[in-house]
Amino acid sequence: MKRNYKIVLLVVALAVGLWSFIPRQEKNDPEKDKLLLELLVYVLEKGHYSPKDFDDNFSKGVYKDYIDALDPSKRFFLQSDIDEFSKYELSIDDQILNKELTFFDLTYTRLMQRMEESKSYYKNVLDKPFDYTINEDFNTDYEKLPYSKSKSELIEKWRKQIKLSTLSTFVDKQRLEEDKIKNRSKSPEQKLEEYKIKMGSKFTAELEQKFIENNSKIDKEEPKSDVQLEKESRESSLKSLNDYFGVIKDLERKDWFSVYINAIATRFDPHTSYMAPDEKERFDVSMSGKLEGIGARLQKKNDFTEITELISGGPAWRGKELEAGDVVLKVAQGDKEPIEVVGMRLDDVVKKIKGPKGTEVRLTVKKTDGTIKVISIVRDEVELEETYAKSSIIEKDGMKYGIIYLPKFYINFDNKNDRDAGKDVALEVDRLKAAGVKGIIMDVRDNGGGSLKTVVDIAGLFIEQGPIVQVKSAAGRKEVLSDKDSTIHWDGPLVIMQNSFSASASEILAAAMQDYKRAIVIGSNHSYGKGTVQNVIDFNQFVKGSNLGDLGSLKTTIQKFYRINGGSTQLEGVKSDVIMPDRYAYLKMGERDMDNAMPWDKIDMADYKTWNKQTNFDLAISNSKRRIANNPQFKLIDENAKWLDERNKVNVYSLNLEKFKNEQKKLEETNKKYKSLADYNNKLPFTSLPYETELMKKDETLKEKREDWFQSLSKDIYVEEALTILKDLQPNTSGELTNKIKNNKLIKS
């Protein structure tokens, strides 16, 4: 698995966005950098759950992580650079403690030099057609590849890497052109009918008209030659690399210093990381699901900032003037003079558009028809609905069931009276109960966690009262977090759905429900395995009155949490009661695959009593295991997972056109075997609750999002099995289940 520091670097780049080069004076403030190092060491030593020794071993780890983060594809540094850097491999710990910047300054200066040199490499490579008849290949296993010994060797690496990327695009373009030629032989009626089938319920009269117009244009186009397609492929690669270097160019020294700081922080554990001021702001928004602004998503296109989406219910959406596709030219605060934002960094444009609730912003935009318009918007609080819990009613075999999807355990730390995951899930449970459902699925697949408080609240909805999770601090003090409310919102059949990306708070919920025998946990073999608690510490509190600006924050591990049975979820995660094959079952992507993850351990169990109202709990599990073992679709999923694992180990690709196409053809032939997985349909009806149905009558965006969700649920075999488990958990099915299991010889008479 790629390490977290690489993700940090990627996030820094993506957060800044894509824009063109803008000359700007960069501030180099070594005093601020030294202060950051001092604060980092202080907080890690005093606040981390398990502080590390700043020794040679630690230094070696930071060195490797940092160099890998700066140049993960080994296409900038030469071996001679690495030889020079390696002199500091065992002294980084001393430099950290002494607040020295020698190593960082050296690597940063050299990286800037190598990146500047590399601009000519890709432009020269893409300046002329590739010869795809040559028999050569390229190895993409960058971790095992050596650094280039000379610039000529490095340029050759660039050439092969770009050739592979361009070859892939070229082959795709050839295939599309072949499809167009084949399509011309079909009648317009046949093409339209195929399009209708493809679009399904999304097909409209407007789409039909557009399809007819576009298809007519395509039919009139002259077929493109391979020479044209090859040229287009190189142009596409050139644009991608220009965009990439546009991102790199606009990164400041402080962004690269954040990478260095994070290489130090993540050596303590994978979830300890430095957050620069902008990143902290994004973290707060992601946790609360709210921001103050106009409610629009923006992206950079060359020098311009384009509106890509309006957030449903936000002020821009309510105003009906701003539209997706509009290009922002100027931004004005109230009646002040507008400021030109063409060519400005995306983050800077966002900062100008965002602002406190109740204030006015005026956008000068270029509409898609070319007209220029000034749009006034009063900022408001914007809720990011996709962050929040949502539910659906499903009918199966004449019975109603409910599913609640929770993407994260969100909370607004600044306003405890605001909505949070606990309150929202309680509301959805009550609504489903009022709708007459006979069982509930809690779907926490891909849920990376969030607030401990909200998971305790949610678990408490399904039991009378009792402990939910145990938390232990570095000093060894143990605390049991309990549900103290005797109210049970739902006492019926319950299934928790998880996968290998369910982490932290998701694992607490699954573990608690499993230990109480309150719910059947189904999904991947085990969850992610993050059994630690983090706290965000603001560096600015330690240096009040500083004129160095915002110093950012550190998210650091301060506690470990444990199941009520005493075991930790750290590394091991939560093992599903019913293991369901999934595509990623054999890939390494959990906490256990990180070399600096904290260890598993256990403490004393808490005092709790298991749920005694589910008499057919074990029988339902056994029956589900039998169904899965005999289900050809699940067998195919497992087979596909093993194949994906094997494919993941393939790193060498031919750069010969015919060989590459033959390799792709073999892959496509194998993929045909697994096509039925994508085409699967459980044919179950999914509907919104009555209150949401009314909202969708006025909100097309919400309607479209829910229809997309329902469509994905209809292709979900895991939800189908979860519903069958809920049926098996019904009190009146106990005898029927026993007979079925006896007949299948899964238990002895």
N, C-alpha and C positions, 0 to 999 in steps of 0.2 A: 504493500500500500504506500502511496505517496505520502510523505510526511507533511505535518501541519504547516511547517514554515514555508513550504512551497505554495500551499494554499494561501497563506498570508500574503506572499508576494503577488500571487494572481489577483487576490481581492484588492490589493492596493492599486494594481493596474486597471482592473475593471471599474473600480469605484471612481477613478479619475475620468474614465470614458475615452472616447476616440476623438481626437481633434488635431488640427494642423499645428505646425511649429510656430510658436510665438516667442520671439526674443524677449527675455525678461531677466532682470537682475536677481540672482539667487543669493540669499543670505547664508553665509557660513558662520555659524555661531558656536564655536567650540565650547564656550562656557556653558551653554545650554545643554550640549551633548554630554559634557562631563557631569552636569547636575543630574541629568537623566540616568546616567550610569550609577551615580551615588544613590539616587532614590530607588532604583531597581534593586540594587544589592540590599539596601536597608529593608525594603518591604519584603523581599523574598526570604531574607534571613529571619525576620521577625514574624512574618505573617503566613508563610507557606506551611502546609500540613507536615511536610517531610523535607526540611531544608537539605540541600546538597552541600558537600564540601567543595569550595573553589580550589581544586587541585589539578594536577596534570591530566588526570582521567577526564575531568569535567572539561578542561581546555580542549582536549582532543575531540570531544563530542561537539562542542560549539564550533570548532574549526570545520569539521566535516559538514555539519548542518548548514553553516553559513555559506561556505563555498558552493555547496550543492544548490542552495537557494539562489545564489547570484547567477549561476550558469548551469541550470539543470540539464541542458542538451549538449553541453560542452562545445559550444560553437563560438565562444568569445575568447576564453582564456587559452593560452598556449601552455605547454608543459613547462617551459621556462618560467612562466608566471607562477605556476603552482610550486615549482621548486623554490622560488623566492618567498612565496607566502608561507611555505611549510616551515620556514625558520621560526615562525611564531606559534607553531602548533601547540607547543607545551608552555607557552608564556601568556596566552590570552587571559588566563585566570588572574595572573599578576597585573596585566594591563587593566582588567576590569576593576580590581580592587584599588589600583593606583589612579584610576580615572584617566588612563592614557589612551590616546586615539591613534597611535602609530599604525597598528594593524588595520584598523578600519580605513584610515586615510589612504594607506597604500592600496588596498583592494578597491576602494571606491574610485580613486584616480585612475587606476589601471583599467577598471571596468569601463569607465567613460571613454578612455582612449581606444580600447578594443571595439566598443560599440560604434564609435565614430568611424573606425577603419572598416568595419564590416558593412557599412552602408553601400560602399562601392562593390562589394562582393556579389550581393544578390542582383544588383542592377546590371552588372556585366553578364552574369549568368543568364538572366532573362532577356537579354538584348537580342539573342539569336535563337533560332529553333533548336530543340533538342534532337539528338540522334537516338531514336528508340530502337534501332536495330542492333546496337552494341550489347553484348552479353556482360552485364555487370549487375551488382545488387547493392543494397544498403541495409545496414543493421540498425534498428531503432532501439536497441537495448542500451540506452545512454549511460545507465549506471555502470555497465561493464565495459563500455567503450573507453579507450585511453584518450587523454588529451592530445591534441595535435602537436607534433614536435617542431613544425615550421609553419609559416604563413601559407606556403603553397599547399601543404597538407590540410590546413584549415580551410582554405578556399575550395579544395576538392571535397571536403566534408559538406560545405555549404552547397556546392553544386549537386551532389547526390541527394541531399535532403530536399532541396527545391525541386529537383527532377522527379523525385518520388511523389511529392505533393501535386506537382503539375500533371504528372502522368495519370494520377487518380482522377483529377478533374477532366482531363482529356478523354479518358475512357467513358466517364459519365456522360460527357457531351456527345460522344459518338453514339452511345446507346439511346440518348434522347432523340438524336437525329434519325436513327433507325426507326424508332417508334413513330416519329412524325410521318415518315415515308409509308410505314405500314398503315397508319391511321388514315392516310389519304384515300386508301382503297375502300374504306367503309363509307356507307351512306350517311348523310347528315342526321337522319332519324336514328340510325344505329348508334352513332356517337353520342347523341343526346340521351338515349335510353341508358347507355353505359354510365354517363355522367350522373343521371338521376339515381341510379343504383348506388354509385359511389358516395353521393352526398346524403342519401337517405332522408331523414326528417328535416335536414337543413336546406333542402332544395326549395327554392322560391321562384316566382315568375321573374323577378329581377335578375337572379342568378342565371336563369334560363336564357334571358336576352343577352346577358354579357357573354355567356358561353357561345352562343350562336355567332355573335360579332367576333369574338376572339378566334374561334375555330375557322371562320371565313378568312380572317387575315392570315392564319397559319397555313391554310391550304394554298394561298396565293404566293407564299414565300418560296423562293428558290432554295433547293437543298444546299446546305453548306458543305464545302469540301473539307477533307481532313486538314488541309493547310490552314483554312480559316479557323477550324475548331482548335487546332494546336496553338495558333496565335492568340485566340480568345482565352485559352487555358493559361498561357503565360501572362497575359494581361490581368487575369484574375489573381494569379499568384503575386504579381507585382503590387496590385492594390492591397492585398492582405498584408504583405510585408511593409508596405508604406504605412498602413494603418498601425501595425505593430510598432514600428519605429516612431510613429507619431505619439503613441502612448508612452514609450520609453523616453522620448525627448522631453515630454512635459512632466516627468517625475522629477521631483526636487531631491536635493541631497538628504533632506530630512526623511524622505520616503525610504531611501536606501538605508539610512541609519535605523529606521524602524525595523527593517529586515534583520539588521545586526542585533538589535535589542531583543527581537523575538527569537533569534537563534540561541540567545542566552536563556531567555525565559522558558522556552519549551523544553530545555534540557531538564528542568525540574519535573515536568510532566506535560503531556500533550495538550492539556487544557489551560495551562497558564500562558498568558500572552499579553503583550503590550498593545494598548489601543490608543492611537493618535486621536486628537480631539474630534475630527470628523468621523472616525470609525466608532468612537464612543457614542456619538449622536445617533448613528445608524443602529447601533446595538440597542439603545433605549427605544427607538422607534419599533424595532423588530420585536422587542419584549412586550411593548404595550399595544402594538397593532395600530397606533395612532400617531398622526403628525399634524402640525398646523401649517397650512398652506393653501394651495388652490386645488389640489387633488388631481395632478396630472403626472404621467411618467414621461421622461424626456430621454433622448439619446442624441449622440453627436454624429453628424454626417458631414464629413470634411470640416469646413469652417462653421457649419450651421448647427443650431440646436433645434431638433424636431420634436413635436408632440407625438408620442407613440400610442398613448392610451389615456383615457379619462377614467378616474376611479369613480365607480358607481356611488352616487349620493353626495359627492364632493361639490364644492362651490363652482368649479369649472363645468362639471357635468350638469349642475342645476341651471347654469346660465345659458346653456344651449348655443353659445357663440363660438367658443374655442372647440376645435375639432382635431381628431387624429390626422396627422399629415401637415398641420400648420407648422410653419417655420418661424421661430421667435427671432426678431431682428433687434428690438429694443425693449428695455424694461425700465419702468418709472415707478417710484414710490409715491403713491398719492398724486398730488399736483406738482411734484418736483420734475425737474428736467429729465427726460428719458436718457438712458445710457445705452450706447451701442454694445451688443453682446456677440456680434459676428466675430468668430475667431477666438472667443473667450473660452477658457477651460470650462468643461461641463459642470464641475463642482462649484465654480464661481457663479455660473448662470443660475444653478439651483439655489444657491444662497441668496441671490437677489430676488428670486421669485418667491421663495419661502418667507414666512414671517408670522408675527403674532396674530392670533384670532382677532377679527374685527378691523384690521388694517386693509387699506386698498393698494392693489398693484395694477398698473396699466401695462399691457403687453402690446407692442406693435408687431403684428404677425403678417406673414405672407401666406395667403390662403392657397389651396391647391389649384385654384383657377387663375392664380397670378396676381390677384388684387391684394392691396395692402389695407389692413384694418387695425384700428386701435381698440382693444378689448379691456374693459375695466372689470376687475374681479375683487370682491371683498373676501379676504382670507377667512378660513374657518377651520375647525377641527375636522380632520379627515380620518375616517376609519378604513383600514385596509381589510376589507371583508374576507379575503382569502386567508388571512391569518387566524380567523375566528372559527369556532366550532360550527358545524352545520349538520343537518340530519335529513334523513329520508325515510319514507314508509315503503315497505316492500310487501307484496302479497305472494304467498307461496302455499299451494295446496289448501286454498281457502282460508288461510290464517294471515293476520297482519303481524309484521315484525318491524323493528326500527333499527337503523344504523346511524351512529353518531361518529363523524370524522373529526378528529382533533389534530390539527397540524402542529400545534405546539402548546405548551403550558404557559400562556401569556398572562401578564399582569402589568399594571401601571404602578411602578414603585413610588411615584410622586403623588398619586391620588388613590388611596385604598378604597375609596367609594366608587371608583370607576369600574367599568365592566372588566372581568377577568375570566380565565378559563373555567374556574370553579363555578362561578355564578351562571355562566352561559351554558355549561353542560347540565347543571341542575335544571335550568329552564327548558332545555331540549328534552331531558328525561321526563319532566312533568308534561310537556306537550305531547310526547309520544304515548305516555301513559293515558292521557286524556283521549288520544286517538284510538285507544283500544288495542295496542300492540301486545303480543303474547311473549315477546322476548326482545332483548336489545343486544346489538353488537357495538362494542367500543373499538373503533378503528384507530390505532396509534401507529400504524405503519409509517415509516419515514419521519416519525416525530422525534426530533433530537433533544427534547426536554424543555426545561424552563424553570418556572417557579416551584419550589418545594411546597409552599403553602397551598397552591392550587391543586397539586396532586393529592394532598391530604384531604382537601375539601371534596374532590371528585370521588376518591375511594370511599369517603364517608357516606356518599349517596347510596351505597349498596350494602352497607352493614349497619347494625344498630349503633354500636360505638366500640372503640377499642384502638389499639396501636396500629399505625400504618407503616411507619419507617423508623429506624433507629439511626441516630447521627452521632459520630464520635469526632471530637476535636483533636488537635495535635497534642494537647496536654493529657489526653486519655479520658476526658470527661464525656460521659455518654448521656444523650438526651433521647427520649422517646417521644416522637410526634404522633399524637393520637386524634382520632375523631371523637369529640366529646358531645356531639349532637345525637340524641337517641332516635331522631327521625330517620326512617328509611324511605328514601324517595322511590326506590325500585327493589322489590324483593323477588322478582321473577327470574327466569332463565337469563343468564348473562354469558357472553363470549367476548374475550379480549383478543383482537387481532394485532399481531406484531410481526416485524421482520428484522433482518440483520442491521437495519438502519434505525431501529427504535432504540433510543438511548436515554440514560439519566432518569428524568421524571417518568418517562414512559415505562421504564423498567421497574421503577418503584410501584407504579400502579399495577402492572402485570404480576409482580412478585407478591404484593399484598393480597390481591385477589386469588392468587394461586395458593398461598399459604393458608388463607382462610377457607380454601376449597369453595370460594364464593363464585368463581367464574372459571370456565375452561379457557386456557390460553392456547391459541393456535397460531401457526405461522412457521417462520424459519426455525431451523434447529435451535438457534439461540439468538438472543438480541445482541446489541452492540457491545455491551460490557463496560459502560462508563458508570462507575460507582463512586464518583467524587462530587463534591460541592464547591462551587467557585463564588468568590465575592469580588466586586469591582471596587478597587481602591483608587481614589482620586489623588494624583500626585500633587495637585495644586494646594491641598490642605496643609502640606508640609512646608511650603515656601510662600506664605501669604505676603503680599506686597512686592513680589518679584516682578521685574519689568521684562522678563523673558517670554511673556505670553503664556498661552495654555500649554501645559506640559503633558496632557493626556492622562491615561489611567492604566492600571494593571489589573487584569482579570487573573486572580490567583486562587489555587486550590487551598481551601482552609479546613475542609472536613471530608470524612468518608461516610457514606451512608450504608446501612445494612438492612437486610430483610428482617422481618419480625421473627423469623426462625433462626436468626443469628448469622446467617451466611451473607457474604458480600456479593453484590452484582458485578464488582470490579473484575475485569478480564473475562469471567465466565458468563456474564449476562444472565438472562432468564431463559431456561430451557422450556420450550413449548410442551404442553401436555399432549398436543397432537402436532407432530412435525409434518409440515407440508412442503414438498419439493418446491424449490424456486430457482430462478435462472442464475442467481449469484451464490448458490449454496457452497460452491467449492473455491470461490475466490477469496483471497486474503484481504479483508477490509475492516476488521474489527479492532477493538482496543488491544486485544491479545497480540496483534501483529505489529505493534509499535514497540521499539526497543527501549523506550524510556517511560513506559506505562507503569503506574504504581501497582504493587503486588496484590493478590487476592489474600484475604484472611477472614477470620470469623470472630464473633463475640458471643456472649450469652444471648439466648433467645428471650424475647419479650413475653409477657403474660397475655395470652389470647386464646380464644376458643374458636374452633372451626365451625363453619356454617353447617347446620344440621337439617336444613329445609329442602336439600336437594338429594333425594333418595336414589336417583338414577345417575348420579354424577359419573361414577367410574364406568358404568355401562355405556353411557353416551360416548365416553372417550374411546372405549374399546370398539364400539360400532364405527366410529369415525375412522379409526386406524384401519379397520377392515375395508371400508369403502375406498380409502385412499390407495391402499395396497392393490386393489383390484381395478382401479380407475385408469384406463388407457391414457387419458389426458395427463394425469399426474405422472405416469410413467414416462411420457414423452417430455414433460417439463424436466424431469430428472436427467433424462438422456441429453437434453439440450444443455443443461447446466454442466454436465461433464464435458461436452463438446466445447463449450465456451471456455472452460478451464484450460483445455488443451490448446485452443486457439490463442489464448492469452499468453502462451509460452512461445508463440511464433513471432520472431522479431526480424527475420531476414526477408526482404522483398526484392524481387527481380525488377530491374529498370529497363528490361527489354519488353517492348509493347506486346508482342505475341505471347511471351511467357507470362507476363502480368495478367493479360486477359484470360489466359488458360487457368491461372490460379484463381482469378475471380469467378470464372465459370464453374470451377469445382466447388467453390464456396457457395455459389448460388444453387447448385444442384443439391448440396447438403441442406441448405436453408429451406428448400422446397419441402423437405421432410418435416420441418418445424413450422411451416406456414399456417397449419391448422391452429397453432397456439394463438396467433394474432387474429385469426378469423373466428375464434370461439365466441359463442353467445349463449348466456344462460337463460335467455328469453324470459327474464323476470321483469315485472313492471316496477319502476322506481318513481315515486311521486313526492312532491314537496308537501310539507305541512300546510294546513289551510291559510295561516297568517302569511306565509311566504308566497303562496299562490296569488294572493291579493296584491302583494308587493310587485310580483313579476308582471302584472297587468300594466303597471306604470313604468316599469324599469326593464327595458329590453336587454341591457347589459347583464343584469342579474339573471334574467331568464336564459340568456345564452350560456352563462357560466354554469348554471344548474343543469341545463341540458347536456353540456359537455361532461359534467360529473356523472350524470345518470348513464350516459353512453359508456363511460369507462367502467362503471359498476356492472353494466350489462355484459361486459366482456371479462368479468372477474370471477374465475372459478373458485377462488378462495372465499369470496362472499357467499357463493352458492353453498359451499360446504358448511360455512358458519351457520347459515340458515337451517340447514338440515340438522346440525347439532342442537340448535335452539328447539327444533321440533322434538328431537329425542329427549330433551330435558323437560318437556312438558310432563306434569305429574301423572297424567292418564296414559302415558306411553311406557311406563316402567315395565309392566307385564309383557307388552308387545316386544320391547327391546330384549328382555331376558330370553324370550322364546327365539328371537332372531339370532342372538348370540349362541344359544345352545345348538340351534340347528346348523350354525356355521362352525361348530366345534371349537369355539374360541374359549369356552369354559367347560369344565367337566360337570356332568349331571350329578 
